[in-house]
Amino acid sequence: MLNNTAWLIVTASHPTKEQIALALRSAQRAVAQTDRADPNLLDTLAETQYLAGRSEEAIDTIDGSHSYWALHH
């Protein structure tokens, strides 16, 4: 549910800063609950980080997602 909420916000047209902040918190919690093991959740987190102006974090998140996927599949 956290991931879905975050994804709906960040894919909406013109989300507000407050909505992006909510999406970021939701995505962070979803990723933490899965111990960073779900690449779909990491994708949502990266998108929210990017929209929140944290592009370097977004890149690190995507790189981590790809690394995890490569090691486990």
N, CA, C and O atoms as a GROMACS GRO file, in nm:
protein
  292
    1MET      N    1   0.081  -0.119   0.000
    1MET     CA    2   0.000   0.000   0.000
    1MET      C    3   0.086   0.126   0.000
    1MET      O    4   0.053   0.224  -0.067
    2LEU      N    5   0.196   0.125   0.074
    2LEU     CA    6   0.285   0.240   0.078
    2LEU      C    7   0.342   0.269  -0.060
    2LEU      O    8   0.346   0.384  -0.104
    3ASN      N    9   0.387   0.163  -0.127
    3ASN     CA   10   0.445   0.181  -0.259
    3ASN      C   11   0.341   0.233  -0.358
    3ASN      O   12   0.370   0.322  -0.438
    4ASN      N   13   0.221   0.178  -0.353
    4ASN     CA   14   0.116   0.221  -0.445
    4ASN      C   15   0.083   0.369  -0.424
    4ASN      O   16   0.064   0.443  -0.521
    5THR      N   17   0.076   0.410  -0.300
    5THR     CA   18   0.050   0.551  -0.269
    5THR      C   19   0.159   0.639  -0.328
    5THR      O   20   0.132   0.739  -0.393
    6ALA      N   21   0.283   0.600  -0.303
    6ALA     CA   22   0.396   0.678  -0.354
    6ALA      C   23   0.394   0.685  -0.506
    6ALA      O   24   0.414   0.791  -0.564
    7TRP      N   25   0.370   0.571  -0.570
    7TRP     CA   26   0.372   0.568  -0.716
    7TRP      C   27   0.260   0.653  -0.776
    7TRP      O   28   0.281   0.723  -0.875
    8LEU      N   29   0.142   0.647  -0.717
    8LEU     CA   30   0.032   0.728  -0.768
    8LEU      C   31   0.063   0.878  -0.758
    8LEU      O   32   0.027   0.955  -0.847
    9ILE      N   33   0.129   0.916  -0.652
    9ILE     CA   34   0.164   1.057  -0.634
    9ILE      C   35   0.267   1.100  -0.737
    9ILE      O   36   0.250   1.202  -0.805
   10VAL      N   37   0.375   1.023  -0.750
   10VAL     CA   38   0.484   1.068  -0.836
   10VAL      C   39   0.452   1.056  -0.985
   10VAL      O   40   0.518   1.119  -1.068
   11THR      N   41   0.353   0.977  -1.019
   11THR     CA   42   0.315   0.966  -1.160
   11THR      C   43   0.197   1.057  -1.196
   11THR      O   44   0.156   1.063  -1.311
   12ALA      N   45   0.144   1.126  -1.097
   12ALA     CA   46   0.036   1.222  -1.123
   12ALA      C   47   0.094   1.345  -1.193
   12ALA      O   48   0.212   1.375  -1.182
   13SER      N   49   0.008   1.414  -1.264
   13SER     CA   50   0.057   1.536  -1.327
   13SER      C   51   0.062   1.648  -1.221
   13SER      O   52  -0.036   1.676  -1.154
   14HIS      N   53   0.178   1.708  -1.209
   14HIS     CA   54   0.202   1.822  -1.121
   14HIS      C   55   0.176   1.796  -0.972
   14HIS      O   56   0.096   1.866  -0.910
   15PRO      N   57   0.242   1.694  -0.913
   15PRO     CA   58   0.226   1.677  -0.769
   15PRO      C   59   0.289   1.795  -0.694
   15PRO      O   60   0.388   1.852  -0.739
   16THR      N   61   0.231   1.830  -0.581
   16THR     CA   62   0.284   1.940  -0.500
   16THR      C   63   0.407   1.893  -0.423
   16THR      O   64   0.435   1.773  -0.415
   17LYS      N   65   0.480   1.988  -0.367
   17LYS     CA   66   0.597   1.954  -0.286
   17LYS      C   67   0.556   1.869  -0.165
   17LYS      O   68   0.627   1.776  -0.126
   18GLU      N   69   0.442   1.902  -0.108
   18GLU     CA   70   0.393   1.825   0.007
   18GLU      C   71   0.359   1.682  -0.033
   18GLU      O   72   0.388   1.588   0.041
   19GLN      N   73   0.299   1.666  -0.149
   19GLN     CA   74   0.266   1.532  -0.196
   19GLN      C   75   0.393   1.453  -0.227
   19GLN      O   76   0.401   1.334  -0.197
   20ILE      N   77   0.492   1.518  -0.285
   20ILE     CA   78   0.618   1.451  -0.314
   20ILE      C   79   0.686   1.409  -0.184
   20ILE      O   80   0.742   1.300  -0.175
   21ALA      N   81   0.680   1.495  -0.083
   21ALA     CA   82   0.738   1.460   0.048
   21ALA      C   83   0.667   1.339   0.108
   21ALA      O   84   0.733   1.250   0.163
   22LEU      N   85   0.535   1.334   0.097
   22LEU     CA   86   0.459   1.218   0.145
   22LEU      C   87   0.498   1.094   0.066
   22LEU      O   88   0.516   0.987   0.125
   23ALA      N   89   0.510   1.107  -0.064
   23ALA     CA   90   0.550   0.993  -0.149
   23ALA      C   91   0.688   0.943  -0.109
   23ALA      O   92   0.712   0.822  -0.104
   24LEU      N   93   0.779   1.034  -0.083
   24LEU     CA   94   0.915   0.996  -0.044
   24LEU      C   95   0.914   0.919   0.088
   24LEU      O   96   0.979   0.815   0.100
   25ARG      N   97   0.842   0.969   0.185
   25ARG     CA   98   0.833   0.898   0.315
   25ARG      C   99   0.770   0.760   0.297
   25ARG      O  100   0.815   0.662   0.356
   26SER      N  101   0.666   0.753   0.217
   26SER     CA  102   0.598   0.625   0.193
   26SER      C  103   0.691   0.526   0.124
   26SER      O  104   0.698   0.409   0.163
   27ALA      N  105   0.760   0.572   0.021
   27ALA     CA  106   0.852   0.484  -0.051
   27ALA      C  107   0.967   0.439   0.038
   27ALA      O  108   1.008   0.322   0.032
   28GLN      N  109   1.019   0.528   0.120
   28GLN     CA  110   1.128   0.492   0.212
   28GLN      C  111   1.082   0.384   0.309
   28GLN      O  112   1.155   0.288   0.336
   29ARG      N  113   0.962   0.398   0.362
   29ARG     CA  114   0.909   0.298   0.456
   29ARG      C  115   0.888   0.164   0.386
   29ARG      O  116   0.920   0.060   0.442
   30ALA      N  117   0.834   0.166   0.265
   30ALA     CA  118   0.810   0.042   0.191
   30ALA      C  119   0.942  -0.030   0.165
   30ALA      O  120   0.951  -0.152   0.182
   31VAL      N  121   1.043   0.043   0.126
   31VAL     CA  122   1.174  -0.017   0.098
   31VAL      C  123   1.235  -0.073   0.227
   31VAL      O  124   1.292  -0.182   0.226
   32ALA      N  125   1.223   0.000   0.336
   32ALA     CA  126   1.277  -0.045   0.464
   32ALA      C  127   1.208  -0.174   0.510
   32ALA      O  128   1.273  -0.263   0.564
   33GLN      N  129   1.078  -0.183   0.488
   33GLN     CA  130   1.003  -0.301   0.531
   33GLN      C  131   1.045  -0.426   0.455
   33GLN      O  132   1.028  -0.538   0.505
   34THR      N  133   1.098  -0.411   0.336
   34THR     CA  134   1.142  -0.527   0.257
   34THR      C  135   1.293  -0.543   0.258
   34THR      O  136   1.348  -0.624   0.184
   35ASP      N  137   1.360  -0.467   0.342
   35ASP     CA  138   1.505  -0.474   0.355
   35ASP      C  139   1.575  -0.451   0.221
   35ASP      O  140   1.676  -0.514   0.190
   36ARG      N  141   1.518  -0.360   0.141
   36ARG     CA  142   1.573  -0.321   0.010
   36ARG      C  143   1.578  -0.437  -0.089
   36ARG      O  144   1.661  -0.437  -0.180
   37ALA      N  145   1.492  -0.536  -0.072
   37ALA     CA  146   1.498  -0.657  -0.154
   37ALA      C  147   1.401  -0.658  -0.272
   37ALA      O  148   1.401  -0.753  -0.350
   38ASP      N  149   1.320  -0.555  -0.288
   38ASP     CA  150   1.221  -0.554  -0.396
   38ASP      C  151   1.257  -0.444  -0.495
   38ASP      O  152   1.245  -0.325  -0.464
   39PRO      N  153   1.301  -0.483  -0.615
   39PRO     CA  154   1.342  -0.380  -0.712
   39PRO      C  155   1.228  -0.287  -0.755
   39PRO      O  156   1.254  -0.173  -0.792
   40ASN      N  157   1.105  -0.332  -0.750
   40ASN     CA  158   0.993  -0.245  -0.784
   40ASN      C  159   0.980  -0.132  -0.683
   40ASN      O  160   0.952  -0.017  -0.720
   41LEU      N  161   0.999  -0.163  -0.558
   41LEU     CA  162   0.991  -0.061  -0.453
   41LEU      C  163   1.108   0.036  -0.464
   41LEU      O  164   1.094   0.156  -0.442
   42LEU      N  165   1.224  -0.018  -0.498
   42LEU     CA  166   1.341   0.068  -0.516
   42LEU      C  167   1.322   0.162  -0.634
   42LEU      O  168   1.368   0.277  -0.631
   43ASP      N  169   1.255   0.115  -0.738
   43ASP     CA  170   1.224   0.200  -0.852
   43ASP      C  171   1.135   0.317  -0.811
   43ASP      O  172   1.160   0.431  -0.849
   44THR      N  173   1.033   0.288  -0.732
   44THR     CA  174   0.946   0.394  -0.683
   44THR      C  175   1.023   0.491  -0.596
   44THR      O  176   1.006   0.612  -0.608
   45LEU      N  177   1.108   0.438  -0.510
   45LEU     CA  178   1.189   0.526  -0.424
   45LEU      C  179   1.277   0.617  -0.509
   45LEU      O  180   1.286   0.737  -0.483
   46ALA      N  181   1.341   0.561  -0.609
   46ALA     CA  182   1.427   0.642  -0.696
   46ALA      C  183   1.348   0.753  -0.765
   46ALA      O  184   1.396   0.866  -0.777
   47GLU      N  185   1.230   0.720  -0.811
   47GLU     CA  186   1.147   0.821  -0.877
   47GLU      C  187   1.110   0.933  -0.780
   47GLU      O  188   1.112   1.051  -0.815
   48THR      N  189   1.075   0.896  -0.657
   48THR     CA  190   1.039   0.999  -0.559
   48THR      C  191   1.161   1.083  -0.520
   48THR      O  192   1.150   1.204  -0.502
   49GLN      N  193   1.276   1.018  -0.509
   49GLN     CA  194   1.397   1.093  -0.477
   49GLN      C  195   1.428   1.194  -0.588
   49GLN      O  196   1.464   1.308  -0.560
   50TYR      N  197   1.413   1.151  -0.711
   50TYR     CA  198   1.439   1.241  -0.824
   50TYR      C  199   1.345   1.361  -0.821
   50TYR      O  200   1.388   1.476  -0.836
   51LEU      N  201   1.216   1.334  -0.802
   51LEU     CA  202   1.120   1.444  -0.799
   51LEU      C  203   1.140   1.536  -0.680
   51LEU      O  204   1.104   1.654  -0.684
   52ALA      N  205   1.197   1.483  -0.573
   52ALA     CA  206   1.226   1.564  -0.454
   52ALA      C  207   1.356   1.642  -0.468
   52ALA      O  208   1.397   1.711  -0.375
   53GLY      N  209   1.420   1.631  -0.585
   53GLY     CA  210   1.544   1.705  -0.607
   53GLY      C  211   1.668   1.634  -0.557
   53GLY      O  212   1.773   1.696  -0.541
   54ARG      N  213   1.656   1.506  -0.532
   54ARG     CA  214   1.768   1.427  -0.481
   54ARG      C  215   1.819   1.332  -0.589
   54ARG      O  216   1.816   1.210  -0.573
   55SER      N  217   1.865   1.389  -0.699
   55SER     CA  218   1.901   1.308  -0.815
   55SER      C  219   2.016   1.211  -0.787
   55SER      O  220   2.016   1.099  -0.837
   56GLU      N  221   2.114   1.253  -0.708
   56GLU     CA  222   2.226   1.163  -0.677
   56GLU      C  223   2.178   1.041  -0.598
   56GLU      O  224   2.222   0.929  -0.623
   57GLU      N  225   2.089   1.064  -0.502
   57GLU     CA  226   2.033   0.952  -0.426
   57GLU      C  227   1.953   0.860  -0.517
   57GLU      O  228   1.958   0.738  -0.504
   58ALA      N  229   1.880   0.920  -0.610
   58ALA     CA  230   1.800   0.840  -0.704
   58ALA      C  231   1.890   0.749  -0.787
   58ALA      O  232   1.858   0.632  -0.808
   59ILE      N  233   2.001   0.802  -0.833
   59ILE     CA  234   2.095   0.722  -0.912
   59ILE      C  235   2.152   0.609  -0.827
   59ILE      O  236   2.161   0.495  -0.873
   60ASP      N  237   2.189   0.640  -0.704
   60ASP     CA  238   2.242   0.537  -0.613
   60ASP      C  239   2.138   0.428  -0.587
   60ASP      O  240   2.171   0.310  -0.582
   61THR      N  241   2.012   0.468  -0.571
   61THR     CA  242   1.906   0.371  -0.546
   61THR      C  243   1.888   0.278  -0.665
   61THR      O  244   1.877   0.157  -0.648
   62ILE      N  245   1.886   0.334  -0.785
   62ILE     CA  246   1.870   0.252  -0.906
   62ILE      C  247   1.991   0.160  -0.923
   62ILE      O  248   1.975   0.043  -0.956
   63ASP      N  249   2.111   0.213  -0.901
   63ASP     CA  250   2.230   0.130  -0.912
   63ASP      C  251   2.225   0.014  -0.812
   63ASP      O  252   2.262  -0.099  -0.846
   64GLY      N  253   2.179   0.042  -0.691
   64GLY     CA  254   2.165  -0.063  -0.590
   64GLY      C  255   2.062  -0.167  -0.629
   64GLY      O  256   2.080  -0.286  -0.604
   65SER      N  257   1.955  -0.122  -0.690
   65SER     CA  258   1.851  -0.213  -0.735
   65SER      C  259   1.904  -0.306  -0.842
   65SER      O  260   1.879  -0.427  -0.839
   66HIS      N  261   1.978  -0.252  -0.937
   66HIS     CA  262   2.034  -0.334  -1.044
   66HIS      C  263   2.137  -0.432  -0.989
   66HIS      O  264   2.143  -0.547  -1.034
   67SER      N  265   2.217  -0.388  -0.894
   67SER     CA  266   2.317  -0.476  -0.833
   67SER      C  267   2.250  -0.590  -0.758
   67SER      O  268   2.293  -0.705  -0.770
   68TYR      N  269   2.146  -0.560  -0.682
   68TYR     CA  270   2.075  -0.663  -0.608
   68TYR      C  271   2.015  -0.765  -0.704
   68TYR      O  272   2.027  -0.886  -0.685
   69TRP      N  273   1.951  -0.715  -0.809
   69TRP     CA  274   1.886  -0.802  -0.906
   69TRP      C  275   1.990  -0.894  -0.973
   69TRP      O  276   1.964  -1.013  -0.990
   70ALA      N  277   2.105  -0.840  -1.010
   70ALA     CA  278   2.209  -0.919  -1.076
   70ALA      C  279   2.263  -1.028  -0.984
   70ALA      O  280   2.292  -1.139  -1.030
   71LEU      N  281   2.275  -1.000  -0.856
   71LEU     CA  282   2.327  -1.098  -0.762
   71LEU      C  283   2.228  -1.209  -0.729
   71LEU      O  284   2.269  -1.320  -0.696
   72HIS      N  285   2.100  -1.180  -0.737
   72HIS     CA  286   1.999  -1.275  -0.690
   72HIS      C  287   1.918  -1.340  -0.801
   72HIS      O  288   1.826  -1.417  -0.773
   73HIS      N  289   1.949  -1.309  -0.927
   73HIS     CA  290   1.873  -1.371  -1.036
   73HIS      C  291   1.961  -1.411  -1.151
   73HIS      O  292   1.912  -1.465  -1.250
   0.00000   0.00000   0.00000
